[in-house]
Amino acid sequence: MKKILLALAFTSAGQLVVAQNQGGPPAGGRPAGGPPAGGAPRQLATGAPQPQQGSGRITGTVTDAVTKKPVPYATIVLLNPATGKPADGTAADESGKFSMTRVAAGTYTVQISFLGYKSIDKPGITITEAGNTVALGTVALASSAQALKEVVVEGQRALIEEKVDRTVYNAEKDETTRGGDATDVLRRVPSLSVDLDGNVSLRGSSNIRVLINNRPSTIAASSIADALRQIPADQIKSVEVITSPSAKYDAEGSGGIINIVTKQNNLQGFTVDGRGSFGLRSSDFGLNGSYRTGKMGFSLGGGGRAQYNTPGRFSNIQNTFDDDAARTFLAQTTQSAKTTNNRLNGRYSLGWDYDINKFNFLSASVQFGVGNSRVQQNDLLSESYRLNPATGIFPLTRRDLRDVLTKDNSNNVDVNLNYTHTFETPQRELSVLGLYSRNDRTNNFTNSILESLDPNSASQIRNENDSYNQEVTAQLDYQTPVGKNQLLELGAKDIMRTVNSQYSTFIDGAQTVGGNLSNTFTYDQNIAAAYASYTLGFLKNYTLKAGARYEYTTIDAKFQNSDTKVSIPSYGVLVPSVNLSRKLASGNTLKAAYNYRIQRPSLQFLNPNRQASNPLNVTIGNPNLEPEYTNNYELGYNTFIQKTSLNFSVFARNTTGSIQPLRTTNLDTIITRFANIGVENAYGGSLFANVNLNNKFTLGGGLDAYYAMLDNKSNDVILRAKNEGWVISGRAQAGYALSKGWGLQFFTFYRGRQVQLQGYQGGFGIYSLSLKKDFNEKKGSIGFGADNFFTPTNKIRSQVDSYILAQQSENVLYRTGFRVNMSYRIGKLTTAPSRRKKSVTNDDQKEDGDGGNGAGGTPQSGSSGGRP
């Protein structure tokens, strides 16, 4: 919220003027306003007496009394002390300097003034007949505008902005996310859905790519959920959702691209910003500083967030059947346990940029992230009743009690170096970009058997999985206008990626031997790409952006201790994209888009390590997976009706070769593998409205709905699966600006039931309320927030159905939370010219949308390293 005072004042020359003031001089001490058009100095008001001719001279420099910076265009008036009327006058230049020449002999008072400052009179200034020079030196003006009449103008930047190729959510305007992380922010963004584990989907597709300031990160590549937990909500400026990426973006990410823009600046000066949040379920602390002088700028910041006291419980019942024609009932297994989740995440960054000259710019950054997760399942009770064919009864065949501890620790580093060269020709630009990124991850579980019906059962099973994902990327981009309203973009890119997963299984301390139990898996991938994109503006209101991208992928995968061969042939793909928009006479916008996308499998689908923290729910990856391909169609319309902005969109999506889980059983154990056998179709739309009822009260909300149809097209009756149904999600928020710096905001979100190939995952709802108070000219703030205060638990019910399996499960998490937020900023920044910056964008691979969560209530996927 910005408050501007329009002050009416009179100059000493009797001229009425209007000034803008915010209780003092503008940021940095530079006065509001500037010279009139053409840069000429200000003259005395019409009707002022003409200056007398002489040979005297008066000089000086006008500065701000606080900042010591020049006050350009200040008014200098020469007053006749006898009459009090102006005899001559001039204005200071951009450096605050002035020189009044040809002054006639006499004794004068020099009056120096500027809107927003107290005037200063310098009496007794004498000019002799010989024409002497009087040097006044530095004259310091103190801030104090006389407000004879005040008009308050209040405005608020739209929370949601719809652009030609993307939807922008201005997260910095939403106070309900204070003390949270990026997952809390993304739940508020139209078309996005985020589950309680932080897994993100866009219009029902989890095949998305998350970028941070237009750059990829290996932490986001290995686990989007982990990456989002590392970014504090307070540091997010906006979130951009790109549903139809142009050819300039990588072909990966069939669902679209999400770009998280953090708070950066192109300012001069120094500032330090500290923030903290302390609550029942989580706490966080962060400190960020920036310094910029001349052509060079630095930024250094970091912070961490701890989540604790998050208890829960889960239970499930699974029935297994024979694969005969009668589907003979074979067994029933039940499980239950209490769970505890604790997480600690941190993110730290150092940035540097340098404007070499008018046409050449350098920027570099180093970012380091850490993540530690500890999930406990206490008293995991498993009981199985299996059919005895001889008697026809179901005796208890299995009973064990376990404690399971899963640890998931990671650290990642991203190093970026970017060079940009611009030309005299507008929009012509050449950039060279480089990225080195590495994520090291350890994913271990320990399964301690406390009781067992089997006397030969082991007392402990332990799995250790160390992995890394390393990327080196080089990118060249060039753009140039080729005519009126035309732009050509060309580029090339190469991504060299190495993934290594070393895993071992120990039973009662002894290491096992076997391809899925103990081995080292290496996956090398190289993607060479080139693209061309053409933008044309025609018929005044139409814009067309069309292009194509070609990518060629080579893969080398192998096991260190196995004769198992992994043979994946090289392949190329041509990816076209078309975006068309029209601005209507009313100012509304209509847009249509088509693009073809590819989705390569990530390590969590490829990793052959047998993940079995829950012994009855096992996940094994498939190293021979191929990519999936998607056609996307989209139509959008944006309008504004009185005080309400409306955004409509409809879409259709078709995916072939879809990577789908295949669930089979082995006695009481469910084994999940993956294969390219699925076909996915989705048709739906979204509506979002933002209402500014007055300058204090705003409302916003939206609805996303689509119809999903999934079919794995398998001829095997055991694996055959087909499912379809509606998926509906929605969100709403309200904000009210109270007096004296207080503000109130409310948010609620509901994620509808998710349709899956073999069943569904239940929906859930969350809500939050926050109260905030700004003080000391908004340098500091204190706030109070509460989450789910009327409904302490979230219950998510899920179901899996196949020819040989029927499972029902319930996960319960306790989400009620209260917190206190505090922040304070010291230092001062002034505006500096902005520079165009470039960055690498690796828009990569398929993520597991449901996090691979099995009935055990903890992640069951083999995701223990980075993405290939």
N, C-alpha and C positions, 0 to 999 in steps of 0.2 A: 504494500500500500504506500503510495507516494503522496505527500502533502505539499502543495505549493502555495506560497503566499504571494498574491499580486498586490504590491504596494504602490499607492499613488503618491508622488512627491513632486516638489517644484525645485528647479535649479535656481541658483542665484540670479540667473538671467531672466527669470520669470517664465521659463518654459516648462510645461506640464509633461512629465514622463511617466512611464510604467516600468517597474523593476520586478524581477523575480528574486525571491530571497527565501532561505530556509532557516532563518534565525541567525544568519551570519554569511560570510562569503562562501561561494561554491567550493566544492572539493578542491583541495590543493591551494586554496587562496586565490585562485584565478577568478576574476569577477565575471558575473553573467553578462551576456551580450558581447559585442565586439564592434568593429568599425562598420560603417555603413557600406552598402554594396560598392565593390571596387576597392575597398580598403582605405579610402581617404579618411583623414582625421576628422573628428567632429568639429563643427563650427558653432559659433554663437547663434542663439535663436534669432529668427527673423525679427527685425525691428530693433535689435541692439545697436548702440551708437557705433559709428565707424571708428576704427582706431586712429589715434593721432600719429603723424609721421615723425620719426626721430632716428637716432643712431644707437640707442641703448639696447641691452640684451640681458634676458633673465633665463637661467638654465636650472635644471634639477632632474631628479629621478624619483618616481612615486613607487612605493613598495607597500606590501601588506605588513602590518605591525606584528602579526603573529608568525606567519610563515616566512617572512623576509623576501618573498617572491615579488616580482614586478606586478604592478597593476596597470595593464595596458589600457589606452584610450581614456584615462582619467581626464577630467576637465580642469583647466587652469584658467582663472579669470583675474584680470587686473582691475582692481576697484579704486575709484577715486575716493579717498577717505573723507573729503569734504561733502560730497553728494551721495556717496554709497552706491553710485551707479558704475556699471562696467565701462572701462575705457578700452580694453583690448582683451584678447583671449586666444587660447589654442587648446590642443589635446595631446596627450602623451602618445608615444608610438607603442609598438608591440612589446618593447623592452621596458616600458614605463618611463622612458626619457622624454623630456620636452625642452624646447628652446623657443622663447618668445623674442623676436627680433624687431628692429626699427621702432623701439619704444621711445616715446618723447620724454624730455626731461621733466622731472617732478618726483613727488613722494607718493608711494602707492601702498595698497594692501593687496597681497597676492592670496587668492582663495583657491584651494585645491580640493576637489571633491569627486566622488563617483558614487553611483547608486549602490546602496548597501553598506556605505562607509560614512563615518563622521567627517564632516568638512573641517579643514584646517586653514586658519588665517595666518598669514605672515605679514604683519604690519611694518611700516617704516622702511620700505624698500625704496631707496633713493637712486634715481638716474640723473647723472650730471649732464650739463650742456655738451661736454666733450664726448659723451656716449660711452660710458663705462659698462662693464659686464658684471652682473650680480649672480653668483653661483649659490643656489640654495642647498645644493648637495642632495642627500637622501631625505625624502619626506615620507614618513610612515603613517599610513591611514589605519585607523581602528574601525572594526566592524560595528555598524549600528544603523540599520535602515529605519527611517521614520514611516511607520505604517499608518497612514491616515484612513485607509479603508482596506478591509481584508476580504478576499474571496477565496474559499477553500475549494480546490479542484482535486478530487480523489479518483483514482483509476486502478485497475488491477489487470495484470497480464492474464490472458486466457489460460485456464488450466490445461485445456486441450486445444492444440492447433493442428489443422488439417492442411498438409502441403501436397504438392502435385504427386510426389512419389512416396510419401510417408506420413504417419501420424505422430505428432510430437506431444508428449505428456510433460508439462513443466513441473517437475517434482519439487523444485525449491519453493513452490507456492503451497505445498501441502504439509501442514504441521503434524498431522496424525502419524507420520512415519518417524518422528523424532525418537531416537534411542533404538531404532530398528536397523535392518540392513536392506540390501537391494531386493530381497524377496518380498519385503513389505511394500516396497515401492512398486514393483512389477504387478502386484495384485490389483493395483489401482489403474492400470493401463488398459484401455479398451482393446478387445480381441485377445488379451493374454489371460492365461489361467495358470495358477501356481498352487501345487498341492502342499500339504503340511510338511513334506520333506524338502521342499524347495525346488522340485522338478517343474519346469516351465513348458507350456505348450501354447502354440499360436493357432487359433481356429481349429483346435483339436489335434494338431500335429506337433509332436515332440521333436521333429526333424528340423531344428532351428539352429542358427549360429548366433552366439552372443559375442559382441564386440565391446571393448571398453575404450572410449575415445577413438573410435574407428580402427582400433587395433585388436588383433587376436591375442590370446594368452593361453599357454598350455594348461593352466589351471582350469580355464573354462573348457578346454578341449577334453580334459580327462573327466571333469565333472562340473557341469554348469551350476548345480546346486551348491557345490563347495565354493565356486568362484563368487557367487552372489552373496554368500555369507561373509566374505572377506571385505565387501564394500559397504561402509557405513551409509545409512540413508541420508545423513546430514551432508555428505559430500557429493550427492548426485544432483546435478542441475536439471537434466532432462533425460527422457527415454524416447528413442526414436524407433518406431516399428515400421519396417520396410517389407511389405507383403509381396511386392513385385520388383525384385532387384534388377537393375540394368546389367548389361554385359560387362560393365566395369567391375562388378562384384564377382567373387568366385562362384562357380557353378554349384557349390555345396550349399546345403540348407534348403531342402525342398519346401519346408513350411514358411521360410522367410528369414529375415535378419533382425535382430534386436541390438541396437547400439545404445550403450549407456554412456552419457556424457557427464563427466564429473566437473566440479566447479574449478574452472581455471580463469586466468585473467591475463590481460595485456596491459597492465597498469604500471605506473611509475611509483616508486616509493617502497615502503616496507610495512608489512603487517604480520601479526601473529594471531591465530585464532585457536582458542582452546574450547573443548566441549566435553561434556561428561553426562552419563545417564546411569542411574542406580535404581534397581527395581527388584521385584520379587522373583522374576524368572530370568532376568538378564541384566547385564551392566556393560557399559562401554566407555572408552576414553579415547580422545584423539587430540592431536596437536599439529597444526599446519602453519607454515610460514612461507612468505614469498618476498622476494626483493628484486626490484628492477631499476636499473639506472641506464640511461642512454639507450644503446642498442642491445644491451644484454639483460637477460632475466634469469632468475633462479627460483625454484620452488622446492621445498622439503616438507614432507609430512608423513604422518603415520597414525595408526590407531589400532585398537583391538576391541573385540567384543566377546564376552563370555556368556554362554547360555547354561543355566543350571536349574536344579529343582524342577525338572520336567519329567515327572513320573507318568507311568501309563500301564496298560495291561492289554493282553490280547488273548484270543481264544479262537479255535477253529475246529470244525468237524469235517472230515473227508471220508467219502464212501468210494470204494473201488469196485469195478465190475469186470467180468470176464469179457474177452473180445468175441465170444460166440454170438450167434444170432439172437439168443435169448437175453443177452446182457446179464448173465448170472451174477447176483450180488456176492462178492467175495469177502469184503472186510470193511470195518469201520475203525477210524483212528481219530482220537481227540487229543488236543493240545491246549495248554494254557500256561501263562507266565506273567510275572510282573516285570515291567521294564523301567529303566532309568537312562535318560539321555543327557550327556554333558558335552559341550563343544566350546572350543576356544579358537578364535580366528583373528588374524592380524594382516594388515596391508600397509606397506611403507613405500614411499616413492621419492625420487630425486629427479627434477627436471631442469633442463637448461635450453635456452634458445638465444640465437645471436643473429641480428640483422646485419649481414656483412656490408651491404649497400642497398641502394634502391631496388635492385633486381635480384639479389641473392640472399637466401635465408637458410640458416642451419638450426636444427633442433635435435635434441637427444634426451632420452629419459631412461632411467633404471627403476624397475618396480620389483619389489620382493613381497611375496605372500606366504603365509604359514597357515596351516589348518590342522587342528587336533580334535578328533572325535572319539568319544568313549561311550559305547552302548552296552548296557548290561541287561541280560535276561536272567532273573532270579527264579529259582524253583520252576524250571521248565519241565512240566509233567506231560509225558507222552504215554498214551495207552491205546493198544490195538486189540481188536476182537476179530479173529480171522476164521472163516468157514472151515470146519472139518468135514471133508466130503464123505467120510465113512459114517459119521454120526448125524450130520446135517445141523449141528449146533455151532455156536460161535464162542469158543473159549477165549480167555484172556491169553494172548500169545506174546504180548510185549508190554512192559511197564518199566519206565526209567525216569529218574529225576536228575536234572542237570542244572548247572550254572554256566552261562555262556557270556564271555566277554569279547567284544569286538572293538579293535582299535584301528582307526584310520587316520594316519598322520601324513602330512604332505608339506613340501615347501617348493616354491617356484620362483624363477627369476626371468624377467623380460627386459631385454636391452634393445632400444630403438635408436637408429640414427637416420635422419631424414634431411635431404637437401632439396631446395626448391629454387628454380630460376624462372623469373617472370620477364616479360618483354615489353617494349614500348606499345606494341599492339595489345589492346585490351583483350582479356580472356585467353591470351596465348601463354602457355605455362609448361615447363618441363620439370619433372621431379624424379629423384632417385631415392629409393627407400630400402632400408635393411632392417632385419629383425633377427635376434637370437633369443630363443625361449627354451626353457627347460623346466620340467616338473618332475621332482623325485617324490615317490609315494611309497608308503608302507601300509599294507592292509593285512592285519593278522587277526585270527580268532583263536580262542582257547575254549574248549568244550570239556568241562569237568563233570564226570558222571558220579553223582552222589549215591544213587541207588539204582539197581537194575535187576530185572527178573532173570536175566541171562547171567549165569555164574561165570561165563567166560568173557564177559564184556570188559573192554578196556576201561581204565579209570580216567584217562585223559586223551583227548585228541586235539592236536594243535596244528594250525596251518599258518605258514609265514609266506608273504608275497611282497617282495621288493621289486619296484619297477621304476622306469623313467621314460619320459617322452621328451625328445629333443627336436627342435625345429630350427632350420636356418632358411631365411626367406630373402630373396632379392626381387625388387620390383621396379619397373620403369614405366612412367606415365607421361603422355604428351597430349595436350589439347590445343586447338587453334580454331579461330573463326575462319570459315571458308566463304563467307558471303553475308549478306544482310540476314539477321535472325537465324544463322546457321552455325553449328558448332560440331567439330570433329574431334573425337577422342580415340587415341590409340595407346596400346600398352602391352607389356609382356611381364611374365612373372614365373618364378621357379621356387617351389617349396621342397626342401630336402628334409625328410622326417625319419627319425629312427626311434623305434619303440622297443623296449626290452622288459620282459617280465620273468623274474626268477622266483619260482614257487617251490615250497617243500611242505610235506605233511609228515607229522610225527605222531606215532601211536605209542603211548606210555614211554615217551622219550626216544624211541627208535625211529629213524627216518625210513619212510616207505620208498619203494621204487616203482615207477610207473609213469606213463605219459601224462596222465591227468592228475597225478598226486605230487610228483617231484620232477622238475625239469626246468629248463630255461628256454623261453620262446622269444625269438627276435623277429621283428617285422620292420623292414625298410621300405619306404614309399617315396617316390619322386613324382611330382606333378608339375609339368611344364605347360604354360598357358599363354595364349595371346588373344587379344580382343580388339574390336572396333565398334564404336558407337557414334551415332549421328543424331543430332538434335536439330529440329526445324520448327520455327515459328511461322505460321501462315494464316491467311484470312483473318488477321488481326487478333483473333481470340483463341486460335488453336495452337497447341504445342505437341509435336510428335518426337518421341525418342525411341529409336530402334537400333538394335545392335546384335552382335553374335560373338560368342566366346568359344574357343576350342581348347580343350584340355586333354593331355595325353598322360596316362598314369602307368608307371612301372612298379612292380612289387616283388620283393624278395623276402620270403618268410621261411623260417627253419626252426627245428628243435635241436638243442645241443646234445641231448642224451636220448636220441630215438632215431629209428630208421623211418619214422613216419614222414612221408613226403608231402609238402604243401606246394601245390602248383597252381598259381594264379596267373593267367596270361595277361599281358599288357593290353590296354584298351584306350581308345580315344572317344571323345564325345563332343558334338557340336551343340551349343546351347544358345538358342535364339531368344530374344526378348523384345516386346513392343509395349510402349506406354503412350497413351494418347489422352490429352486433357483439353477441355474447352471451358473458357470463362464466359458465362452467360451475361446478358445485359444487366441483370439484377445484381451482379457481383458474385453470384453463386458459381460453383465449379462442378463440372461433370467429368469423370475420368474413367478410362477403361484400360485394361492391361492383360497381357499374356506373357508367360515365360515358361521355359522348360528347365527343369532342375535335376541334379544328380545328388544322391546321398550315399556316401561311402560308409561302411560299417566302422564303428569305433572299437577300441580294444575291449570294452566290456562285452561286446558281442563276439569278438574273436578269441579272447583269452581262454585257452583250454583248461586252465586251472579249475579243479573241482571245488567250488565254493559251497560249503555245507556247514555254516555256523548253526543252522537248524538242521539236524541230521535227517529229518524227514522231508526236507525241501532243498534239493540240490540243483545248482545251476552250472552248466558246462558250456563254454563258448565254442564257436565253429570257425577255425582259421580259414576255411575255404569260402567264406561268404563273399558274394559279389555286391556291387552297388545296386540301389533301387533308383527308379526314374519316375519323375512326376511332371504332369501338365497342370499348370495353374491358370485359372481365368478369374478376372475380378472386374467389378463395376461399382463405382462409388459416386456419391452426390453429396455436396456440402451446401448448406443454406443457412440464412440467418433471418429469423422471424421476430421482429421487435427486439426483446431483450434475450432471446433464446437462440443459441447456435445449435444446429442439428447436423449430424454426420450419419449418412446411410451407406452401407456397402453390402454387396452380395458376392458370393464366390462359388466356384466349383473346382474340385481338386481330384485328379485321378493318378494313382500310383500303381506301377507294375513292378514285379520283382520285390515286393515289400518284404522286409525282414521281420519275420513273425516268430514268436516262441512256440515250440512244440513240446507238449507235456505228455510224458509217458510215466508208467508206474513200474516199480520193482518191489514186489511185496507191499510194504507200507510206505515206501519212499516215492515221492514225486520228483522226477528228473526233467528239468527244463533245458532244452537245446534250441538252436535258432537255425532258420533256413529261409532262402529266397523263394517262398511259395505263396506269398500273399498278394491279394489285390485289394486296394483301399479306394473307396469313393466317398467324397463328402460334399454336401451341398448345403449352403446356409448363408447367413448374413448377420449383420450387427447394426445396432442403433445406439448412438450416444448423444445426449443432450446436456448442454451447460447453460444454466439460467442465472443471469445477474439481476436479481429482483430489485436491488438498489445498490448503493455504493458500499453497503455494509454486509448484505446477506446474499450469498450465492448458493446455488444448488446444482448438482451434477449427477448424472447416472447413465447407465447403459445396460444393454442386453445383448448377449451373444448366443446364437442358436444355430445348430447345424444338424443335418441328418447324416449319420455315418453308416456305411455299408462295408463290411469286411468279409472276405472269403479267401481261404487259403488254397482252394482249387485242388486239394489233395485227393488222389484216388484211393488212398489207404483209409479204410473205415475207422481205424484207430486214431488217425491224425486228422480226419476230416472235420472242418470247423467252419461255421458261418454265423454271422451275427449282424444285427442292424438296430438302429433306434435313434431317438432324439437326444441331443446333449445341449443343455441350457444352463448358462451361467449369467450372473449379473452383479452389478456394483452400484453403490450410491454414496454420495458424500455431500456434506453441507458445511458451510463456514459462516461465521458471524463475527464481525469486528466490533468489539465492545469499546468503551471509552477508556482513556488514559493508558493506552498501549496494550490492553487486554484483548485476547482473541480466543474464539472457541471453534473447534472443528470436530466433525463426526464422520466416520467412515464405516461402511459395511460391505461385505463381499460374500457371494455364495457361488461355490463351484459345484456344478451339477454332476449327476452320475455319469461316469465315463464308460462308454461302450467299448469293450475289448473283444478280441477275436473269440476267446473262450470264456465269455461271461461279462462281468462289469465290475467297476470299482465305485463304491458309494460316494456321495457328495458330502459337503460340509460347509458350514458358514462361520464367519468371524466378524467381529466389529470392534471398534475402538473409539475412544473419546479423549480429546486433549484440550488443555487450557494453558495458554501461554501469556506471559507478561514481558514486554520489552522495556528496557530502561537505559538511561544514559545515552540518549539519542541513538537507540538501537544497537549500541555497541555490546550490550549484554542482554541476556534473556533468561528467564526461568520458566519452566513448564511442568505440568503434571499430566500424566496419561494413564489410561486404564484400558485393558483388553478383556473382552468376554467376561465381564463382571457379573452378568446374570446367569450365564451358562458355563460352568467351570470345565466341562469336558467336551471334547469332540469325539464322536463315535463314527467310525467309517466302516461300513459293512461291505464286503466284497464277495463275489461268487465266481467260481470257475466250473464250467461244464464241458465235458467231452464224452465220447462214447464209453470210455473206461474210467471216468473220474467225475465226481461231483463234490465240490468243496465250498463250504461257507465259513467265512472268517469275520471277526470283528476286532478292530484296533481302537483303543481308547487312549486319548492323550489329554492331559490336564493343561489347559491353555490360559487360565485366568492369570492376569499380570497387572501389576501397578508399578509406576516408575516416576522418577523425578529427573527432569532434564535441565542442564545448565550449560550456558555458553558465554564466552566473553572474547572480545576482539580488541587488540591494541594496535597502534600504528595507523598510518594513513596512506592511501593510495590516490593517485590522480590518473586520469585517462591518458592513454598513449595510443598512437595509431595501431590498428589491428593488422596482423599479417596472416596471409593464407598459409595454413599448415597442411601437410600431407601425412598419411600414415598407412602402414601395411594393414590389409584386411584379409586374413585367411578365413574364408567362410566355409567351415568344414563340418563334417560328419554327423552321422545319426547318433542321437542320445536316446537312452532308455527313458521314456516319458514317465513311467510309474516308478522309476528308481530301482526296478527289479525287486520290489518288495514282495517277499513271499509271506506265507502264513505265520512265519516266526516273528513278524513285526519288525524285522531289521532288514537292511538291504541284503539281497541274496545273489545279486549279479556278480559276475567275475570282474567287475570294474576295479582293478587294483593298480592300474597304471594310467599313463597318458593315452591319448588317442593317436592312432596311426595317421 
